[in-house]
Amino acid sequence: FKVGSVFALSPEPVREAYDRIYIGAGATTAHKERFLAMLRNGGILVGPFESEFLQLKKNSSGAVSQKVLGSVSFTPLDTTPPLTTTLRFVMQPPEAPVLSPVPGVYCRPPKIKITCRTPGAQIFYTLDGSEPRPSLESTDPYVHPITL
């Protein structure tokens, strides 16, 4: 027993003949021929083809009989390969951080405020002159003004 897209099954050459094939979406006459090629002698194919819901039986000699079970209107069978989505993110570097107050000579130790206009940007800093990197112990995340 297999469940899935009949288009994932290869009828050429028929590696495996099926006893029953049930189609759940509208199929064309060309689809019907392909499905019949995958049907074992003595098997049954049921599904909507064009505007009719059909039952096709393949007898022991391979001859096919067709019975109309009713009239139908179905969405056409989607024979396209599965869709894949590729998301591509382009990361723009954040704007340079702005420090305030501006560099200078102060009578009391200033509180240094660091801001960045890039939404969602995280600011990291060091006090030893090394490059801030979140993975280093000497790097701290900026959360409030720093007193020097």
SERO-4910 file (N, C-alpha, C, O; in steps of 0.05 Angstrom, whole numbers):
BEGIN
 pado doro    nc1    nc2    nc3   cac1   cac2   cac3    cc1    cc2    cc3    oc1    oc2    oc3
  Phe    A     17    -24      0      0      0      0     18     24      0     36     27     16
  Lys    A     12     43    -18     28     67    -20      9     91    -21    -12     90    -34
  Val    A     16    112     -7      1    137     -7     20    158    -17     43    160     -7
  Gly    A     11    175    -35     28    197    -44     22    204    -72      1    196    -83
  Ser    A     39    220    -84     34    229   -112     40    207   -131     61    194   -130
  Val    A     21    202   -149     25    181   -169     48    188   -188     59    171   -201
  Phe    A     54    214   -189     76    223   -206    103    216   -195    124    218   -209
  Ala    A    104    207   -170    129    198   -158    135    170   -166    157    159   -161
  Leu    A    115    156   -178    118    129   -187    126    129   -217    114    144   -233
  Ser    A    145    113   -225    153    113   -252    140     90   -267    145     67   -260
  Pro    A    125     95   -288    112     74   -304    130     63   -326    122     44   -339
  Glu    A    152     75   -331    169     67   -354    196     59   -345    211     76   -336
  Pro    A    205     34   -347    186     11   -351    171      7   -325    180     15   -303
  Val    A    148     -6   -327    132    -11   -303    147    -30   -285    150    -54   -291
  Arg    A    157    -20   -263    172    -36   -244    154    -51   -226    160    -73   -216
  Glu    A    131    -38   -221    112    -50   -202     84    -44   -212     78    -21   -218
  Ala    A     68    -64   -215     40    -60   -223     23    -58   -198     29    -72   -178
  Tyr    A      3    -42   -198    -14    -37   -175    -41    -49   -179    -52    -49   -201
  Asp    A    -53    -60   -157    -79    -72   -157   -101    -51   -158   -122    -54   -171
  Arg    A    -96    -29   -143   -116     -8   -141   -102     19   -143    -81     23   -131
  Ile    A   -113     37   -158   -103     65   -159   -128     83   -156   -147     81   -172
  Tyr    A   -127    100   -136   -148    119   -131   -137    147   -135   -117    154   -123
  Ile    A   -150    163   -152   -141    190   -158   -160    210   -143   -184    206   -144
  Gly    A   -148    230   -130   -164    249   -115   -166    276   -127   -177    294   -114
  Ala    A   -156    280   -151   -158    306   -165   -164    302   -194   -158    280   -205
  Gly    A   -175    322   -207   -182    319   -235   -158    312   -253   -137    324   -250
  Ala    A   -161    292   -270   -139    283   -287   -148    284   -316   -172    284   -322
  Thr    A   -129    285   -335   -135    286   -363   -135    258   -375   -128    239   -361
  Thr    A   -142    256   -400   -141    230   -414   -113    220   -415   -108    196   -413
  Ala    A    -93    238   -419    -65    229   -419    -57    217   -392    -43    198   -392
  His    A    -67    229   -371    -62    218   -344    -74    190   -342    -61    171   -331
  Lys    A    -98    187   -352   -112    161   -351    -95    139   -364    -93    117   -353
  Glu    A    -83    145   -387    -67    125   -401    -42    118   -384    -34     95   -382
  Arg    A    -30    138   -372     -7    133   -355    -14    116   -331      0     97   -324
  Phe    A    -37    122   -318    -45    106   -295    -52     78   -303    -46     59   -288
  Leu    A    -65     75   -326    -72     48   -335    -47     31   -340    -47      7   -336
  Ala    A    -25     44   -349      0     30   -354     12     19   -328     27      0   -328
  Met    A      5     32   -305     15     23   -279     -4      3   -266      3     -7   -244
  Leu    A    -27     -2   -278    -47    -19   -265    -43    -48   -274    -40    -54   -297
  Arg    A    -43    -66   -254    -39    -95   -259    -65   -106   -272    -87    -96   -267
  Asn    A    -62   -127   -289    -85   -141   -299   -102   -150   -276    -92   -162   -257
  Gly    A   -129   -144   -277   -147   -151   -255   -150   -127   -236   -165   -129   -217
  Gly    A   -135   -105   -241   -136    -82   -223   -158    -62   -229   -171    -64   -250
  Ile    A   -162    -44   -211   -182    -23   -214   -170      5   -210   -154      9   -192
  Leu    A   -178     23   -228   -170     51   -226   -196     67   -223   -214     64   -238
  Val    A   -196     84   -202   -220    101   -197   -210    129   -194   -191    135   -180
  Gly    A   -225    148   -207   -218    176   -204   -233    193   -224   -246    184   -242
  Pro    A   -230    220   -220   -243    239   -238   -225    244   -262   -202    253   -259
  Phe    A   -236    240   -286   -222    245   -311   -240    263   -327   -262    257   -334
  Glu    A   -228    287   -334   -243    308   -347   -268    314   -330   -265    324   -308
  Ser    A   -292    309   -340   -316    317   -324   -332    292   -314   -355    294   -305
  Glu    A   -318    268   -314   -332    244   -305   -316    230   -283   -291    229   -284
  Phe    A   -330    219   -264   -318    203   -244   -320    174   -254   -342    163   -256
  Leu    A   -296    162   -259   -296    136   -273   -285    114   -255   -268    118   -237
  Gln    A   -294     89   -262   -282     65   -251   -273     49   -275   -289     42   -292
  Leu    A   -247     45   -277   -235     30   -299   -225      3   -289   -210      3   -269
  Lys    A   -232    -18   -302   -223    -45   -294   -207    -57   -316   -214    -56   -340
  Lys    A   -184    -68   -309   -167    -82   -329   -171   -111   -324   -164   -122   -303
  Asn    A   -181   -126   -345   -186   -154   -341   -160   -170   -342   -139   -159   -346
  Ser    A   -162   -196   -340   -138   -214   -339   -122   -213   -364    -98   -219   -364
  Ser    A   -134   -206   -387   -119   -204   -412   -109   -175   -418    -96   -171   -438
  Gly    A   -116   -156   -400   -107   -129   -403   -127   -110   -416   -121    -86   -419
  Ala    A   -150   -121   -424   -171   -104   -436   -183    -87   -414   -186    -96   -391
  Val    A   -191    -62   -421   -201    -44   -401   -231    -39   -405   -240    -33   -428
  Ser    A   -247    -41   -384   -275    -33   -385   -278     -8   -368   -264     -4   -348
  Gln    A   -297      9   -376   -300     35   -362   -329     38   -354   -348     32   -369
  Lys    A   -333     47   -329   -360     52   -318   -360     81   -308   -343     89   -292
  Val    A   -380     97   -317   -383    124   -307   -398    123   -281   -421    114   -280
  Leu    A   -385    133   -260   -398    133   -233   -413    159   -228   -430    160   -210
  Gly    A   -407    180   -244   -421    205   -241   -407    227   -255   -385    224   -265
  Ser    A   -420    251   -255   -407    274   -267   -394    290   -244   -404    291   -222
  Val    A   -371    301   -251   -356    315   -230   -344    341   -241   -341    345   -265
  Ser    A   -336    358   -223   -320    381   -229   -299    383   -208   -304    389   -184
  Phe    A   -274    377   -215   -252    376   -196   -231    397   -204   -229    406   -227
  Thr    A   -215    403   -184   -191    420   -189   -172    403   -206   -169    379   -200
  Pro    A   -160    415   -226   -141    399   -243   -118    388   -226   -109    400   -206
  Leu    A   -109    364   -234    -87    351   -221    -62    367   -225    -54    375   -247
  Asp    A    -48    373   -203    -23    389   -203      0    370   -209      7    353   -192
  Thr    A     11    372   -233     33    354   -240     60    367   -238     81    356   -246
  Thr    A     61    391   -227     87    404   -224    102    391   -201     90    381   -182
  Pro    A    129    392   -202    144    381   -180    139    397   -155    129    419   -156
  Pro    A    144    385   -132    139    399   -107    153    426   -107    176    428   -116
  Leu    A    139    446    -98    151    473    -97    171    475    -75    168    464    -53
  Thr    A    192    489    -80    212    494    -59    214    524    -57    211    539    -76
  Thr    A    218    533    -33    221    561    -28    249    567    -19    260    554     -1
  Thr    A    261    586    -32    288    595    -24    285    623    -13    277    641    -27
  Leu    A    293    625     12    293    652     24    321    662     25    340    648     32
  Arg    A    324    686     16    350    698     16    350    723     33    334    741     29
  Phe    A    367    724     53    368    747     71    393    762     65    415    751     62
  Val    A    390    788     62    413    805     58    415    822     83    398    839     89
  Met    A    436    817     98    440    830    123    456    856    118    479    855    109
  Gln    A    444    878    124    457    903    121    472    909    147    462    903    169
  Pro    A    497    918    146    511    924    170    497    947    185    485    965    172
  Pro    A    497    946    211    484    967    226    499    994    223    522    994    216
  Glu    A    484   1015    228    498   1041    228    518   1042    250    516   1027    270
  Ala    A    538   1058    247    559   1061    267    547   1071    293    529   1088    293
  Pro    A    555   1060    316    545   1070    341    553   1099    346    574   1108    337
  Val    A    537   1113    361    543   1141    369    547   1141    399    531   1132    414
  Leu    A    570   1153    407    577   1155    435    572   1184    444    578   1203    430
  Ser    A    561   1187    468    557   1213    479    563   1212    509    556   1192    522
  Pro    A    575   1232    521    582   1257    508    606   1253    489    619   1232    489
  Val    A    611   1274    474    634   1273    455    660   1271    470    662   1280    493
  Pro    A    681   1260    457    707   1259    471    716   1287    480    712   1307    466
  Gly    A    729   1287    503    739   1312    514    750   1308    542    754   1286    551
  Val    A    756   1330    555    766   1330    583    743   1338    601    730   1359    597
  Tyr    A    738   1322    621    715   1326    639    725   1328    668    744   1314    675
  Cys    A    712   1344    685    719   1347    713    710   1322    729    725   1314    747
  Arg    A    688   1310    722    679   1286    735    677   1264    714    674   1269    690
  Pro    A    680   1238    722    678   1217    702    651   1217    688    630   1217    701
  Pro    A    651   1219    662    625   1220    648    612   1193    646    625   1172    647
  Lys    A    586   1193    643    571   1169    637    569   1168    606    558   1185    594
  Ile    A    581   1146    595    581   1144    566    556   1129    557    550   1107    566
  Lys    A    541   1142    540    517   1130    528    523   1121    500    535   1137    484
  Ile    A    516   1097    492    520   1087    465    493   1081    452    476   1068    464
  Thr    A    489   1093    429    464   1088    415    470   1080    386    491   1084    375
  Cys    A    450   1067    374    451   1059    346    424   1062    334    404   1054    346
  Arg    A    422   1075    311    396   1080    298    385   1055    283    363   1056    273
  Thr    A    401   1034    280    392   1010    266    373    994    284    381    986    306
  Pro    A    347    991    276    328    976    293    338    947    299    348    934    280
  Gly    A    336    939    324    344    912    331    374    907    335    382    885    342
  Ala    A    390    928    330    419    924    332    426    920    362    415    932    379
  Gln    A    445    902    366    455    897    393    483    910    395    498    909    376
  Ile    A    489    922    417    514    936    421    531    921    442    521    915    464
  Phe    A    556    915    435    574    902    453    598    920    456    605    935    437
  Tyr    A    612    919    479    635    937    484    656    923    500    650    903    513
  Thr    A    680    933    500    702    924    517    714    949    529    712    971    519
  Leu    A    728    945    552    742    967    565    772    964    562    787    980    572
  Asp    A    781    942    549    810    937    546    821    944    518    844    938    513
  Gly    A    804    956    501    814    964    475    812    942    454    818    948    430
  Ser    A    804    918    461    801    896    442    775    899    426    757    914    434
  Glu    A    774    885    403    750    885    386    727    871    401    730    849    410
  Pro    A    704    885    404    681    871    417    671    847    401    665    850    377
  Arg    A    669    825    414    658    800    402    641    787    423    651    781    445
  Pro    A    616    781    417    599    768    437    610    743    449    602    735    471
  Ser    A    627    728    434    637    703    444    661    706    464    668    686    477
  Leu    A    672    730    467    695    734    485    686    742    513    666    757    516
  Glu    A    700    733    533    694    740    560    697    770    565    682    781    582
  Ser    A    716    783    551    721    812    556    699    829    543    701    854    546
  Thr    A    680    817    529    659    833    516    634    832    532    625    811    541
  Asp    A    622    856    536    597    858    551    576    870    532    581    886    515
  Pro    A    551    861    536    529    874    521    523    901    534    523    904    559
  Tyr    A    518    921    518    511    947    528    482    948    536    464    941    520
  Val    A    477    955    562    449    956    571    443    983    583    420    991    584
  His    A    463    997    594    459   1023    606    485   1039    604    506   1028    599
  Pro    A    483   1065    609    508   1082    607    530   1071    624    526   1061    646
  Ile    A    555   1075    614    579   1065    628    593   1088    640    598   1109    627
  Thr    A    600   1086    666    615   1107    680    645   1100    677    653   1078    684
  Leu    A    661   1119    667    690   1114    664    704   1124    688    729   1121    690
***
